[in-house]
């Protein structure tokens, strides 16, 4: 039985190996076919360019505009969206519960720090305060008498200490009730503007119920998220261009701080820019477009991005080259380092002083006769 099984398996293994070998041969033949087609395509392109060049000899030259390649300053910026925030923009809630018996301000009113915004009903606390005060007066009289007796060595120490303890307990109780009564007075924690009042007179207020919105936007800040890939390029102290499209306002400011933590959700870190806002033009939650420079080269080879084209071999552009008595367009492949604001920085492929075709580049091919305007 075992011999029979082995006899059946061996042909199957040979069949699988044959199929794998056949697949490898097919892939190799297919690759060879593609290479042949590519070589043929390149040859056809070369023939067409030669044909166009020969045709151009009998035709008018293509008028182009050229520019001598020199070095210039290249700057690259990143653009992110930020949101305006204010440190002094809070929702005020009472520290204790009770019915609102008065609201002392209106929406839009400027208030100073400590100003009374509203008061709650404190009649129950006041009753407790009056009761404690009455008991405290009696305890104080008893304590003073007991103290005089004790100073004369009359009476026991226990009676003196009990009188003293009772008096001090009532004093502490009174202080606690007074503090609780003060908590029923809603005050402004800083100077600002009452932007919104959430409750009305007679409603029940409490620590979990918003009473009013108080804001001070003399100083605001813009915060935005920057990709972690720019972590080594964006530093505190760098200047950023800020644009607020909704109010048509632009300004420049320095980055005050960068976050020390990367947000794992979007792989970014936060930057913050503080702004003075004396006229209150910039409002909280306003959108800002921030432009921050992350790259700069003082002597870069820069060309307009529009003149750079691309084929299966890479990026290229046309230059004007003197060949004998004729001026000819030549196709040059280049390596582009960075692109920004419709200009590209060339890393390699060109040398200083060459004449780059900046206009008419779409009407020429490699070897075409040209004339400069």
C-alpha positions, 0 to 999 in steps of 0.5 A: 500500500505504501509503495502504491501511495508513493508511486502516485505522489511522485508524478504529482510532484514532478507535474507541480515542478514542471508548472512552476518552471513553466511560469518562470519561463513565461515571466522571463519571456514577458519581461523580455517582450516589454523591454523590446517594446520599450526600446522600440518605443524609444527608437520611434520617439527618436525618429519622430524628433529627427523627422521634426528637426528635418522638417523645421529646417524648411519651416519658420523658427519657433519664437521663444523667450529665454532666461539666463539661469542664475541663483536666487533665494528660495523659500518653502512654507507649510500651510496649516489651519489654526483656531483662535482661543482665549484663556479668559473665556469661561462659563461662570457657575455659582459655588452653591445652589439656590434661587436667583433673586437678582441679576446685576448685569446685562449682556455686553456689559463690561465688568471689573474683577470682583463685580457682583453678577448676581445673587442667590436666596440666602434666607435659610443660611441667614437664619442659621447665622442669626441663631449661631450669633445668639448662641455665640453671644451667650457662650462668650459671656459664659466663657469670659466669666469662667475665665475670670474664675479660673484666673482666680483659681476658682472652679475646675479646669474642665469647666473652663476648657468646656466653655472655651471649646464651646465658644470656639466651636460656635465661632468656627460654625459662624465663619463657615456659614458666613463663607457659605453665604458669600458663595451665594454671591456670583462675582466676576473672577476677572475683568471682561465682558458679559457675553451671555447670560444663561439664566433668569431671575427666579430660576434655580441655580447651582454648581452644575448649571451655567449662569453666564459667559464671561470673556476677555479677548484683549489677548488671544492665541492661535493654535494649530496642528503640524505634521510630525514630519516638520518637527525638526523644522518648526521651532519656537521663535520662528515667524508665522504669517497669519491670515483671517479670511473671515475678517480680511485681516493679516498679520505676522507673529512669532511662535510662542511654543511647540508641543512636546507631545505627538498626538497619536491620533493624527501624528501631529504636534501643536503650535501656539501663537499669542496675539494682542487684540486690543480692538477685539477684532479677532474673535474666539473660534475664528479660523486662521490660515497659518504659513510657516517657513520650513526651508530656505536656500539663499543661492538656489537654482530656481525656475518656474514650475510650469516649464517643467514637464514629465515623461517616463524618464523623469522631469525635463525642461527645454534650454536654448543651445547654440549649435553652429549658426542655429539656436536649437531647443534641447531637452534636459532632464532635471532633478527637482528638490522642492516646489512652492508658489509656482517655482521649483528648486533644481537640485541637479541637471542644470548649470548656471548660465544656461538659457532656459526657455520660459515661454514657447516651451510647449511649441518646441521639441528636442532639436527644434530651431528657435529664435528669441524674441 
